[in-house]
C-alpha cells in the first residue's frame, strides 16, 4: 500500500491532508490493518478521552502541553491581564491547532483570535466582544510576533509571549512514555529529533510500537535532507571563491566564540548578500558555513516556499514560520536563494504593487531584529544585485556584500582535480591545468557537468578511465565518435578553410595569439560545422585588442573568399543565430564605438546610435585588412586547412607549430 492511500485513510480518520510532505514512502500494511492500528492506538491511551479525540488531536494536545503549563504557572502568580500571544510555527496546521486548543483540558476555556487577514482589521472589536463573555483568557495566535499591531502590544502580559515549542530529546522521551508506556528513544535521537515535526509524529503514530522509533527516525532524516539540500562540503573543499571563503571562516570563528560566551551574539554578522554569476557556489558556501559551525541550515526559495500560498496572508504566514523555526532551532542560518525574486519597491507598478510591497515589508520586519534573532544569521544570494531592494542591504540586515567571481586557471584546475577524484582517471597535474586553461569563464557547477560528461564518454568507450581529451571534448561539445556526422569532401574542405582563417588570424596577432586554444571541423549537434575556440583571461581590453578580436570574427569568410572566390562564399559566417560570425562582429563593433567610447565621430560617447554608417565603415575597413593579411599568409592558411582535413581537431600546440614551420 503506497503513501497516498495511507494519507487518504489518515484524512478520513481526521488527519490533516497536507501530510503528503512527510514523505512516508510505502508500507506493507493493508488498509484494514492501518485502520485497526489507529483505533487500537486511540483506545489504548488514557492520555485524553480517546472516544472523542482522534490520534492527531492527542499529538497536538501533547505539543500544546508546555503552553498550558506556562499559562497555568504565570496566572497563579498574576491572574490579571490574561491575554497571551501564541506564535505558531506550523501555519499549514492552523485549523488543527485551533481545534486542539478548543479541546485541550487546560486551554479550552480560552478564546482564540487569529492575527491574519480579517483578524487584524477587527482585532479591537473582537477583544471588546470577547471580554464581555469573560473567558478564562484570550490567545492571540499568529505565525510571528511582529503580526501584532503595536497599539495592541500593551494588552499582552510581559510573560505572555509564547511559542509552540519544537520537539527536543526530553520531550520525545516524554511522548514515548505517554503514548507507548515506555521510553523507546535511543541516545542517538539527539542528532535527529530537531527534524521531527507534527507531520512526522502523526505519520509515525500509525506504526506499531516496535517500528515507531525507527519510522520516526527515517522521517526525521528525510526531512533533514529535504531541508538542508543534501550533503554539504567543507570550506577547505571550495576553490576559486577565496574572498567568500575568507569571510565564511571569519563568520565560523565568530559563531564559535559566541557559542562559548567569549563574545556576544551582537558581535556576529547578522546577514550577508552573496553576489555572483550562476554556478559560482553561493548555496554551497552558505551550507558549508552551517555544516562546519554545526548550526541548523534552513534554505528558502522565496518563489516556491513563500509565494505559493493562497493569498497574501498565507504567504506572509509561511515567511514568518521560516523565521520562527530559525529562532527555535537557533543558532541557525536562514539561506534565501534568489532574493531578487521578492522584487524592488522602486519598480513595483500596477495592481500588484500593494501586494508586493506588503510582502517585502514583512521580510524587512523579520530581518530588522524587531524579533529577537541574535542567533539567527540570514545569508541571501542573487545573480542580479541591482534588482535587490536597497532597504534589504541596509545596515543590520543584509549589510555585508560578498562578491563571487568566476574561478581563474588555478582554481579551475583544483576544481577539476577535486571532482575527478570520485572517478578512475588518467590525468596528470599538467593536464588538469590544460583543461582549466580551456575552461576560462566556466564555473564550479560547469566543471561538474564537464566531468560528468567526460565520465559518460569514457564509460561508453569500453569503461576506460577518464582522460584529458574527454574533458576537452566536453568543454567544446565535440560529439563522440559514434555520434559524429561526416561531411562531404567539398563541404569538409570549405569548412576547413573557414576555420583555418579564424585560427590563422588569431595566431598572427599578438593580442590573440595565445588565446586560440583549439580548431575543429567536427559538426556539432547545434548545427555548427566547425569552430575555433578562444579564451581570454584579461579583466579589461585595449582598443587594439578589441579590433583584433573583430578581425578574428571576420577571418572565416575572408578565407573562403580568398580560396574559392567571392561568388562561392558560403553562408557559414551568417545565419539566424546571434552566435554566427557576422552577428558577433556586429555586436563587437557597436560596443567598440558606442559602449567603450572609441567612435571617431563621437569620441568618449557612451550610448546608442541611430546611424550605423560608422559601424558599417569600420566593418569594411577591418574586413579589407583581414583579406590583405590572409593573402600574405596564404601558405599557412593552406597548411592549417589541410591538417584540419586530416585530423579534424587541432590543439594550441599543433596550431602554433604549423604557423612557425
N, C-alpha and C positions, 0 to 999 in steps of 0.2 A: 504494500500500500504506500503511495507516494505522499509527499508533504502536503500537496494541495488538498488531497482528500482528507488528510489529518486536520488541516485548518478548517475545512468545511464542517467536520464533526465538532471541533472545538468551538466554532462560531455558533453552532446550534446549541452548544452547551453553555453559551454565554461568554465565550472568549472573544476578545477584540479581533476584528477581521484583519488588522494590519500586522498580524503575527507572521505573515509570509516573509518579512525581512529577517526573521530569526534564522533562516537557512537550515531547517531541520534535516533536509535531505530525505532519505527513505527509512522506512521501518518495516519490520516483518510482521507487526501486529495487524490483525484484520479489524474491521470496524466494530464488530461486536465485542472484541476483547478490549479495544480502546474505551468504548462506552462503559463496559463493566469496570475497567480500571478507574475511570473518572468517578463513577458512582461509589466505588469502594473507597476511594480517597476521601470523598466528601463525607461518607457515612462514618468512616473510622476516626476522623479527627474530632476532638472535642473543643477545638480552638474557638469556634463560634457555633451558632445554631446551624448545623450543617443542612438541615431540611430547607432552610430559607436562603442560604448564601452559597453561591457556586464557588468552585475551587479558585478561580481567578480573583474573586472578591476576597477570599480568605488571604490570598497572597498580598493583595493591596492593603488589607487591614494590617497585615504584619509590617508592610513598608511604612504605614502611617503611624504605627505604634510609638516611635520616638517623638513624633509631633504631638500626639496625645499626651505622652508622658511629660513633655516640656510644658505644654499648656497647663496641665494639672499642677505641676510644681510651681510655676510662676504665679498662677492665680491664687494659690494658697497663701503666698506672701502678700499679694496685692490683687484683689478681685476687681479693682476699678479698671476702667478702660479695657474691656475685654475684646479689643479689636486687634486681630493678628493678620499679618501679610504672609501668605504661603506661596513660596516660589516653586513652580512645578517644572522640573527639568524634562518632563515627558509630555510635551504638548499634544502628541498624537493620541494620548490616552486620557485626555481631559475629561471626557464623558465617564470613563470608568472610575476616575479619581473622584469626581463629583458623587457618583453612586456609592463609592466606598466610604466617603466621609458621612454620607447620609445614613449609612447602615452600621458605621463603627460605633461601638457601645459608648465610647467616651467623647465622640465628636458629633453624633447625630443631632444633638440639641443646638449645634451651631448653624447659623445661616451663612450661605456662601454667595459671594459676589465675584463674578469673573471680570477681570480688568482688561478685557479685549473687546474691541468693537463697540457695541452699544453700551456695554458695561461701564466704560469710562465716561461716556457722554451723560449717562443718567446716574452717575455714582452718588451725587448729593441726594437725589430723590430716593434712591434705593436705601441709603443709610437712614434717612428720616423714616421711611416706611417700615424698615425692619426694626428700628428702635422702638416703634410702637408695639411691636409684638413681644418685646422684651425677651429676646433669645438669650441663651447662655453666653453667647459671644458671636462675633462676626469674623469670618475668614475671607479676606480679600485674596483671591487666587490669580496668579499671573505667572508668566514664564521668566520675567525679570523684574527685579525690584524697581527698576527705572520706569516701569509702566505706571507706577503710582504717581498721579499728578502731585506736584509739590505742595499745592494748597491743602491736600488731604494727609500729608505726611505726619502732621501733628496728631492725627487720630490714632495712629498705630503706636502702641506702647513701645518703650525703648527696648524691651526684651521680647518684642512680638514679631521680629523678622525671622521667619522660619523657611527652611528648605527641605523638601523631601530628600532624605539622605540617600546617597548611593550605598550599595552594599559593601561592607568590609568583612574581614575574616571572622571577627567575633560575631557579627550579625548573621553571617552564613551558618555558623555553628548553632546559633540560637534557632534559626529557621529549621535546620535539620532536626533538632530536638523537638520542635513544635509539631512538625508535620510527619516525622518518621519515628519519633520516640527515642531516638538515639543520635549520637554525634557521628555522622558519616563523612565528615570533612577532613581530608588529609592536610598535612602541613604545607604541601605543595600548592594548595589552593590560594595561598597568599600571593602567588605570582599572577593568577588569572582572575581573582574574584572581582577586581575593579571593572572587568568587562562583562560582568553579569548584570543585566537589566531586567525589568519586569517581563519583557517578552521571552527572555531565556528561562526565567523561573517558571512562567506559565507553560511553556512547551515542555520543560523537563518534568513538570508535575504529572504529566501523562505516563511517565515511565515508572517501572517497578522500583521498589526501594533499593534493590540490588544494582539497578542500572542508573539510578537518579544522579549520583555524583559524577559518573562517567559521562553521561549525556550532557550534564551541565557544563563540565569542563570543555567538552567538544564544542558546544555552542559558544562558550566564552572565547575560546581560542579562534573560532571562525569570526566572531565579532571583532576581535583584536586585529586579525589580518585585514578585514574589510575596512576598519577604521584607520589603520596605520599604513595602508598601501603596500603591504608585504614587507620583505626583509630590507633593512637599512644598511648602508655602507658606513664604514668608519671615515672620519675626517682625513686620516692618513691615506685612504684609498682614492681620494679625489685629486684629479690632476687638471692643471690649466685654469684654475679659479683661485689663484693664490690670495688675492685681496679678500675674497669672500671667506676662504678657509681661515685666514688670519683673524678676521672679525669673529668667526664662529668659535675659534679656540679661545678668544678673549671672553666671549659670552659664556662658554662652557666653564671657564675658570671662575667667572663671577657667580654663576649658579652654584658651583661647589662651595665657594666662600660663604654665600648667603645661606645655604643649607646648613653649614657648620657654625653659623652665627658669628662669623668673623667680619662680615659686612651686613648692612641691612638690605632688604629687597629693593628699597628705593634707589640703591646704587646700581642696580642691574638694569640694562636696557629694557624698556617696556615694549618696544616694537621696532621693526625694520622693514624696509621695502627692497626686495631683490629685483634688480632690473637687468634684463639681458635678452638676447635672441632666444627663440625656442630651442630646447635641447642643450642648453648650457649648464643645466644641473641645479636649477633653483629649488625644485622639490627635493632633490637628493640631499642638498646641503641642509635644508630645514630638518629632514628626517635624521640626518647624521648627528646634528646637534642634540636632538631629543634622545636618540639612541645612546650616544656616549654619555650624556648627562643623566640618563636614567629617569627622564621625566616623561609624562604622557604626551603623546603626539596626536593632535586632533585635526585632521585635514578637512578642508571645506572647499567645495567648488560652488561659488555663490549661485550660479545659474541653476544647477540641479539640486543643491542641498537647501537653499534658502528661498529661491524664487519659484519653486514648483508648487507652492501652496494654493489653496482655493481662496484667493483674495489677499489683500494687503495684511490683514490681521494674522492670518495663518503664516504668512511669510515672515512677519516680524517675530511671531512666536517661535518659529524654527531657528531664527537667528539668535534670539535670546536664550533658547535652550542650549545652543552650542556653547555660549559663554558661561551659562550656568554649569554645564558639565565640566568645563575647563576649571572653574573655580572650585568645584567639589573634588576634582582629582588633582588639584594643584600640588606641587609645581607642574605646570604643563605648558606646552607650546601649541597655540592655535595657528595653523598654516592656511592662509586664504590664497588659493591659486587664482590667477587671472582676476585680480581685484579691480582691474579697469572695467570689468563687465558690470559693476554696480553703477558705473556712469559718473558724470561730472555735472554738478548742478548748473555750471555756467553754460552747458549745452542742452539742458532739458527744455523741450518745447512741446506744444500740442497738449492733447487731453491727458497724456500720461505723465506730464511734468510734475503734478502734485503727488501722484503715486510714487514716482521715482525719488522725489525729494524726501518724502516721509521715510522711505526705505533707507536712503543714505543717512538721513539724520539719526535714525535708530542705530545704525552702525557706528556713527560718530559718538553717540552716547555710550555705547558699550566700550569703545576704545578710550573714552575720556577719563576713565577712572572714577566716574560717578558711582560705579560699583567698586568695591574693594577688590582689585585684581593685582595686588602686589606680586603674587607668584604666578601670574599668567602672562606669558610673553606672546605677542602676536607678530608673526612673520608673514608678510604678504609678498606676492610675486606678480610681475607684469612684464609683458613684452613691449608695452606701449605706455611709458611713464607719462607722456603728455596727455593721456586720456584719464589719468587718475585725478580725482578731485583734490585741489590744493589743501583743503581742510584735513584730508586724511594724512597728509605729510607734515602737519603742524606739530610743534614740539609737544611731547607727551603721548603722541600717537605713533605713526609710522615715521619717526623722525630721523632715523638713520638710513641713508640711501646706499645700498651696496651694488656697485656695477659689476656685472659679469660679462667678460669679453669672450669671443671665440678663441679657443686654445691655439697657441703657437706650435712650432715644429716639435720642440722638446716635449711639451705636454701631450701632443698627439701621439708621439712615439711611445710615451709611457701609457697612454690610454690603450693603444693597440696591444701593447705587451700585456697589460692587465686583463683585457677582455679575452685575448687569445690563450691566457693561462688555463682556461677551462677546457681547452681542446688540444688534441695532438697536433703539433706544428713543426715545420722545418723552416724556421725564420731566424736569421741572425740579428744582432743588435743593429748592424748597419742597414739591414733590410727593413727593420721596423722604422728606422729613420727615413728611408726612401719612401715607404708607404706614407709616412707623415708629411713629407715634402709634397707629395701628390695630393694631400688631403687638406691643404690650407683653405680655410673657410668653412670646414666642416666642424661639427660639434661633437661632444661626447656621445650624445644619442645617435648621431650619424655613424660614429665609429662602431657602435654595437650592431647597427644594421649592416655595415660593410663586412664585419667579421662573420655575422650570421650567414650572409650570402656566400662568403668565401668558404665557410664550412659546408654549405649545401653543394657548392661546386666540387669540393674535394670528396664529399660523400658519394655523389653521383658518378664520380670518376674513379670507381673502384675502392671506395672507402679509404683513400690515402690521407696522409697528413696535409694540413693546410700549408701552402707555400705563398711566397710574396706575390707571385703572379695572380693568384686567386683574388687577393685583396685589391691589387691594381685593377684587375678586370671588373671588380665590383664598383670601385670608385668611379670608373668611366663607363660603367654599364655596358661593357662589351659582352655580347651574348656568348654563351658556352658553345663549344664546337658543334654539339648536336642541334643547337637552335639557330645556327647561322644560315643565312640565305645567300648563296653565292651570286655574284654579279656577272652579267655577260661581259665578254672581253672588252667591247667598246666602252661600256659603262664603267668597267673596272679601271680602264686607262684614264678616262675623263675624271673620275673621282680621285685617282692617284695624283693627277696633275693639279687638280684643285687644292687638295690638302697639302701637296708639296709646296704650292705657292704660299699658303698660310705659314707653313713651317719655315720656309726659306726666309721670308720677310721678317719673321720673328727672330731667327737666328742671326741675321745680318745687322740688326740694330742693337747697339749696346744696352739700351734701356729694357729690351725684351729678350735678349739672347738667352739668359739663363732661366727665363720664366717658362720657356717651351719645354714641356715635360714628356709629351708623347704624341705621336701621329698615328691615326688608324684609318683604314678603309674597310672596316668590318661594319656592315649595315646594322643599325641598332633597331630595337623594337619600336622606337618612336618615329621611325621613318627616315632618319638621317642616314646618308650613305657613308659618311665618314666624319672625322673631326680631328682637330688639333687641340690638345689640352694645354692650357697655360695656367700658372698660379702666380699670385703676387703676394708679397709679404709686407710691402710698404704701407704705412698708415696714411700717407699722403702722396699725391702725384705732382709732377712738374709739368709745365707747359709742353716741354719736349716729349716727355713720356706719354702724355695723353695723345699727342699727334702720332707717335709711334704705334700705339695700340689701335688707332683708327686705320693706319696703313695696313696692319696685320689683318684686320677685318675685311679690307678691300682686296687683299692679295690673292684670294682664291679665284675670284672672277678674272682678275688681271692675268693670272697664269693661264687660264683657259683661253683667253683672247689671244695671248701670245702663241700658244701651241696650236690652236685649232682655227684661229681667225674670228673676227667679230661676229660673222654670220652664224657660227656654230657654237657660240657660248651657250651653256646650259642654264636652266632655271635654278641651279643648285644654290646660288647666292641669295635668292629671293624666296618668296613664299608668303603664306598667310600667318605664320607664327612670328612672334616677337623675338624669337631666338635666331632667326635667319641672319646671314651676314649683313645684308643691307639695312635691316632694322637695327642691328647692333651699331653699325657705323652711323646711322642717322641719329640715334639717341646720344651717342658719344659726341658727335659734332655739336648738337644743340646744347649739351651740357657744357662742352668746352667754351662755347660762345656766351651762353646766357645764364649758366649756373656758376661757372668758375671765373667769369668776367674777362675772357680773352678775346672778346669781339674787337675787330679793328674799327668798326663803325661806332660802337658804343663801349669803349673800354671800361672795365671795372663795373659794368652794369649787371645786376642780378635780377632776373625776372623772366618774362616771356617775350616773344616777338611775333608779330603778325606777318612779318616779311621774312620769307625763307631764302631770299636771294643770297645773303651772305653764307648761309649754311650750304646751299647748293654749289656756290662758287668754291667753297673750301673742299667739299667732297670731290669736285672735279680736279682741283689742284692736287690733292693728295693721291687720287687715282692715277693721274699722269705721272707723279713721282714714283709710284709703285711700278708702273709699266716700265719706266726707264731703268729702275733698279733690277727688276727681274730679267729684262732683256740683257742687261750687262752681265748677269749671273746665270744665263740660260743653261750652261753645262751642269751647274749644281742643282738646278731645278730638275733636269732630266735624271740626274743621279738619284735624287731622293724619290722621284716618281717611280723609277724602275725598281728601286729597293722595296718600296711600298707594295708594288705589284707582286713581288716575290714573297715578302714576309707578312704583309697585311698590317703589322703593328711595328713601329719603331720607337724605342725609348730615347731618352735625352742623350745618353752616352753615344748611341749609334748615330743620331742626327748630328751631333757635334763632330763626330768622326767624319761623316760624309762631307760636310762643308769645309773641313780642314784638309782633306785629301787634295 
